[in-house]
Each structure stands twice: as C-alpha cells, then as structure tokens.
Amino acid sequence: MASSSAEAWIERHQQRDLLRFLTAGSVDDGKSTLIGRLLFDTQNLFDDQLAALDSTPDLALLTDGLKAEREQGITIDVAWRYFSTDRRKFIICDVPGHEQYTRNMVTGASHCDLAVILVDARHGVTDQTRRHSLVVSLMGIGHVVVAVNKMDLVDYDEDTYRRVCKEFTEFSARLEVSDVHFIPLSAKDGENVVRPSERMPWFEGASLLRYLESVHIASDRNLIDLRFPVQTVLRAEPDFRGYAGTVASGTLRAGDEVAVLPSGLKARVATVRDPAGEADVVFAGQAAVVTLDTDVDVSRGDVLARPANVPLCTQELEVMVVWMGEEPLRPGAAYLLQHGTNLVPATVMSIQYRTRVRTLRRESDVDALEMNEVGRIHLRMLRPLAVDPYTRNRSTGGLIFIDRSSFDTVGAAMIRDVQPLTSPPPPPAVDAAESQVSRDERCRRLGQDPLTIWLTGLPKSGKSTIAVGVERRLLDEGFASLVLDGSTLRSSLAHDLGFRPQDRREHCRRLANVARLANDAGMITIVAMVSPHADDRELARTIVGAERFVLVHCDAPLETCEARDDSGAFAAARAGEIEEFTGISAPFEVPESADLVLDTAGEPAAAGAIRVVDLVRPRIALDPR
Amino acid sequence: MNDYLLSHLRQLESESIFMMREVAATCERPVLMYSVGKDSSVLLHLARKAFDPAPLPFPLLHIDTSWKFKEMIAFRDATCADAGVDLIVRRNEEAIARGVNPFDLGADEYTRLLKTEPLKAALTEHGFRAAIGGARRDEERSRAKERVFSLRDGQHQWDPRRQRPELWSLFNTRLPREASLRVFPLSNWTELDVWLYIHLEQIPVVPLYFAADRPVVECNGTLVLVDDDRLPIGPGDAVETRSVRFRTLGCYPLTGACLSTATTLPEVIQETIAARTSERHGRVIDHEVDGAMEDKKREGYF
C-alpha cells in the first residue's frame, strides 16, 4: 500500500458505520461455529488466538470466553465479539440459548439493531426458536435473519429449507417483527456465511455477511421526537452553565424552543455543542451540551423536548417486565427504577398477567414473576417520569429495576401504555345551575354541621391512622364523614404532582377544594396530609373557610417516624434517592396555632382519635349531645 | 455528512462520553486510571471532551511499577502538565526498595506486588468508588464478557458469576457498602478503532509506538528494549540496535517489541491491519497459564 492509498483506506474506514447484532441459538444449532466462521472467513482472527486452539480449528472454541465455561463446555453469559469488513464495523452480541438464560438474551437484545436466529434445518422451528423470537419481538428488534443452519446435513435440500421458512413465517405472524429474512447455510462448511454457496444454486439471495453489510438500519432511528435527558450540569468560568447529555431522539439546534420536563418551564436554546465543539445541530445518538437563553431550573433527570411534542409525565405505568432477580417480583414490593437519567422509587401495584415464553400464552391470576419470566405489571412511582412507549422510543421507553438493598439490577421493562391511567376531570361548567337544596336542608338531613379536620405532620407520624380512627368513631356516633388521604390521592387526584414546594402547594389546593365541596354537600371531611408549609395550610384554611377548618398537628419526633417506616422511604431519602423528603431533605414548619396537638409517639392512636372527636363534637352536632 | 448519520467512530465516541458523564454524575469519588498507553491517551481525550469547557471532575491515577519505559514517564509528565490535570502517582515503595524485579519473580508475583497491590491500596486510601480504565473487550478472551460498569467487592475482586445485567444505556451505578466499580468506556473499541480515532483526532501518543532504531536484546523469543542498566544481560545475549516499535506499553522488561519500519500513524495503522498477531501477544503476563488474565482479574488486577 502506498501512503496515499493508506490515507484513503484510513479515511474510508473512519467513515464506516456500525451494526450491532445478536446471535440466538443453542449449542446444538451451531451458533458458536457460525460466529467462529464469520470471524475466520473475514480474517478477524489473530494467529495466536488460532494457535491457542487445537490443531484442527474447532471454531466453537474460539468464542467461549470464561474458564468456567470452557470447563463446563457451555456459554453462560453475554459475550461480545468484534469484526469489521471494508463496509461496516460489526459488534456481535453472543447470547446462550438455554431457557434459564432468557435474561441474558434480553440484555443482549437491548443493544442490538438486528437478530440472527439460528434454526437447525433438520428440526425446523422448535420451542427454543419460538422463545428467541418472542424475546426479539419484545425487545423491539426490527430486523431478523433466520439462519437455517446445517444445510449440509439435509443434503442442501431446497424443500427442507422452504418448509422451515413457512413454519417460521406462520408462527411469527403473531409477533411484532417487521423485517424477516431467511438464509440457508452451513456454518461448518462455510456455505453462504461469507462466500455464496455453490451447493445451493437454487438460493438466489446474498450470503449472511453480504446481507449484514447491506441491511439498511439508518431509518430505524427516531429523528422526530426530540428527547434530551440531562445527565449533568457543566459549569465553567466565567459564567458557563451547560446541560450535558446524549440526544435520545430527534434533533436540536440553537434558537429552538424547548420545554423542561417535568416542570414544563420553557426556554430557548442558545448554543449546542457536539463532541467536536460548537455545532449547528445535534441529533439522535450524539453526546451534546446545550445552553439555554434563560436561567430556568434544570438538573439531572430532567428531559428537554419540544413544547408541542412532549413525553407523558406520569406516576403510573403499564410495562412488560422481564424478571432477572433471584427473589421473585411480587405486588406490593418496592424497587428503584432507573429510567433515562432518573432514579425513582416505585411500587408494584399489580401483576396483570404472565406470558409463557414457550407458548406465548397469557396467564392471569399470577402472584409472582420468577427469574426469566415475562409479564405485564402496573407500577406506581414516587415521582413522575417523562416517558414514551418503547415501540416509539427505546431510550425513553425502557427502564431497569434495582433492588433496594443489594442494589443489583433485578429486572428490565418496556413501557407499553402511556395513557394517563386516571381519566381527566370533565371541564368545569361555565354557568353553574343554582342549587335547589339549601345548606340547612342538607345539614338537617344528615344531622350534622360539617367541617374539615386537617391533620398535618411528618411522614409516618400517624395521620392516616388517626384519620381512619376518627372516621370510625364519627360513624359510630351517627356522623357521616369522608377521608382524604394525601398520599393515596397522589395516584389519582394528584397523579401529575411531585414533591417540590410548588407541587405540594398545588396538592394542598386541590384537597382543600375537595374538602370544601364535601362540606358543602354536608359531609365532614378528614384530610390527612403532610402539608409541611404554614403558607399552604393557610391557603387550605382560606379555601375551606376559617370557621369550618380545624387544624390538628400529629406530633411525633423524626426518629419515631423513621423507626416506624417499613417502606424504605426514609432510608432512600437518607441515601439521597428521594429529594425533598419532609423531615430529611425538606423542612416541616411546625404549626404555631393548631387547634389540637396529638402526641402520636406516646399516645395510642385510638386515644388520639377520641380527643379529635371530643374536640369537634360540639361543633358538628346539631342537637346537643 | 448531514443526514444525521454517525460513523462507527463517532458512535463509539459519543457512547464513551456518555459513560464518563454517568460516572461523574452518579459515582462517589471517581478516578481515571491513566496508564500512559495509547488507550489512556484516547481515554483522556474523551474525558476532556465529555466535560469541556468545564475542568475534569476527577483526578488521574498512575500505578508506577518503577519498571515503566522512561519515555512513558516523560510523556505522562508532559501530558499532565499540559492539561493542568490532577495526577496521582502511586508506587509500592516498600517492594521497590526491596529490589522486587520481573527477572527473579514470576510474572504473577511481580504483577501482584508492583501493580495489583499498590492499585488496591491507592483505591482504598483515597476512597475511590469508581475507577475508569481503558481496557477493551477485544484484548483478551475473559474481557469479552466483562461489563462496562463492572462491580468489585470490598477486596476489589471480580466475580464473573455475579455480574449485573447491563441493558440499553442504563448503567446501574448504585453500590453496596464496601463495593466499587471499574468502568471501561472503551469496551466496544478494537485496537484498529483506537488507532483510527487517534488519527482522526490527531491525539498525541508515546513515541515508542513508532518505529525507531532502539537497543534490544532477545529473551525467549521476545525482543526486549534495553531501557536502562537494570536489565540483566547474560554473556550469551547480544544487544543489537534494530528498528522496532511497540504495539502495547507496560513494564519494559515484560513488553516485547516488534520489528517495524512504521514511523507515521498511517504506517502504524497499515501494520495493525496486516498484523496477524493479536496485540497482547507481546505481553508475557497473559501466557503463564491458560486463563491467566481471568485469574488476575479475580484477584483485583485492573
């Protein structure tokens, strides 16, 4: 090579693109032999790697990595192989075929654009083929190559090959795989792997390598929906403040208007930088730094999007989960979810069904998902996440589960349903019709003069317990009441709210309005809500009406509350995983003029509830009691 | 090129930058393992890009066995002065004073005393919870299965059976008490990718990668550079001046030179393509027993 041609070669190779593909199949399908063949025939193996093997190259041995695996003669984990041709660089993700390792296949598939599924020509589509295809479909891999291997053992017979193709086509119609391509080959003899086969003249398609070199994947990328998850904030002298991250999808240029999620604040992009420096535009896949023209609050975990095209901000999700933990997933269990650059505590609310990987059958009435099982579940997060459906956006539609004590990665999930799960309230009537029922009439009918009992206090100080105790006691005495629990209403009335001061204030405003409506309808309302800010409690008092507002402070020391907590929330807050956690990282303003202070650490809840009822009884009873 | 397409090098570049930013944003006390070789040069270059225009958010750590090539140390000091980075150099002074050398000890024990032990001590002493390194999966068979974010226990040991699954670009950096992370942003790069990128970005590397006339002596089929007078030269050994270069850099007595006339980057790249010997071949340490690298990693070698 003369030096000018060397330069040209280098330039051409610097411009090659990248294809990541997965190979799925069992030891018996000859998968390792196929990979060995690809590496061997494209001359991506070094002499000393060959010399480390026996004199007759067993291609399969080339790809077995760990000593333990060599001893057992099986591959037990995801292995990565690299090779390149003049046209492309390839990354092979080699995953084992046995059923117990579904998790490995899912892991590998999450990185790949294409999957090569090996089928033994003698056996056709097996349970294992079905399993691999399901995972490929679940993981949203758009391109599948069915490599019908061991054609040498069926005398390179065209009919056998056609039968396998037909079998696979029938079965895969039930899956979401759009682009399926079939190639008959023999990995052992190298037929149709790299060089076209002369033994199968009836096959007119390209060899596997040619196909991999030419398959078009560029249009798989999402260049429409701008999603820029902020990784970290870069600060430099004198006053540089840039938001660093990788563009998950879409494009972004200086001058574009963006919305910051979940806050919804808007700003205009001042500059964008790619790894080479300041740029006109940054796009999907690029590491970038963005500066904004106004000083809005942006931090890690926030997502930039176009104001007219935003992901859904939600605290509830429907996902397809693949479980990877040794401890099964069960309803009620709490995990950390990692989504984009966000980490948020979440609880499994329910398991809708389990999908049997072997048969694709759905089973409802499931109380747990074991390792390697796949199912659809309902999650509730402590803070909202900005999400897209996985099928539209792999970056903002996938998430992992982290165990709260070992911090191991125990599951992966694809977001399916991003519709708000609680239906939006109907628009308010502009002209309310005047009621024909008077307040007095309602009170007489119910035999009570309603008011709102507002219970404030630290998390786990006993507010909810007091609230239900009061409700019970009131009913026993003939009064009708309604409990509004601030925490549980976060999934419905306040599902769009987080824990920042402005969210808490909005939460207070909503509950106070509901409390007032209930009072107007004659009901006594008991609100149990942290409501840490004096201003917000004042707002509630104003909305409800001062004459009907009774403030009760559930007073327990922080240590007691923390000791009572079995949800792990305090621990998570201490570890910094939950921000703005009242008592730990956000203040609680002790009320100066509560109507009643309950010692919820020292006094039993039942006694506290009696004291509350004793306090309000004279005010709610129409007849003196 | 504006069809919004990224070449493989630009994809690898952005992915590596993402990984480094994840470390800086989520890990307690990160450090970048700087071993002066070409992979470290690329690593440092990517780290600067990841945080530009802000300064590097972590220090560099170099484990100096005292047997490194003199040119490596000179290059290291020039590079670190130039970048204004915070460099920590760590040596096992006790063992060095004792005269520990690669000739009297087997490669295993030598590596343990002068590399693995001081590395573990430095990580423990500084309380580094995440160490970024330049290892690539294409270097050696056991590395093909290691994660990008690789978990180590309190003794800095690697358990291949207890690796966390890594999905999408969601890197789980949460750690149990005592544990730490090794992070390999160049995992998906090959030797050729590294050279092509060095060429593309014009990244400076130690001159030992380019051929020059150098004094070498042949030991057990390997050409060893006579870098100083500590190299024992037997009566039968002939010191010859030959045109050699290095594909990989480590301790000079343990790093084999290859005969070469490649004095420019394109020539080096040309040789790399033509090479039919994988690059770690020049390193004695992998060859002692089958699965040598895996055993060393279990012990805490980087």
Interface residues (C-beta under 8 A of the other chain):
Chain A: M1 S3 A6 E7 W9 I10 H13 Q14 Q15 R16 D17 L18 F46 D47 D48 Q49 D64 G65 L66 K67 A68 R70 D77 V78 A79 W80 R81 Y82 S84 R88 K89 I91 R103 N104 V106 T107 S110 H111 A218 R221 L223 Q231 T232 L234 R235 A236 F240 G242 A244 G245 T246 T251 R273 P275 G277 V281 F283 A284 G285 Q286 A287 V289 R300 M324 L336 Q338 H339 T341 L343 R394 S395 G398 L399 I400 I402 S406 F407 D408 T409 A412
Chain B: N2 D3 Y4 L5 L6 S7 H8 L9 R10 Q11 L12 E13 S14 E15 I17 F18 R21 E22 A24 A25 K49 A50 F51 D52 P53 A54 P55 R137 D138 R141 S142 A144 K145 P160 R161 Q163 R164 P165 E166 L167 W168 S169 L170 N172 R174 L175 P176 S187 N188 T190 L192 D193 L196 H199 L200 T264 P266 E267 I269 Q270 I273 A275 R276 T277 S278 H281 D290 G291 E294 D295
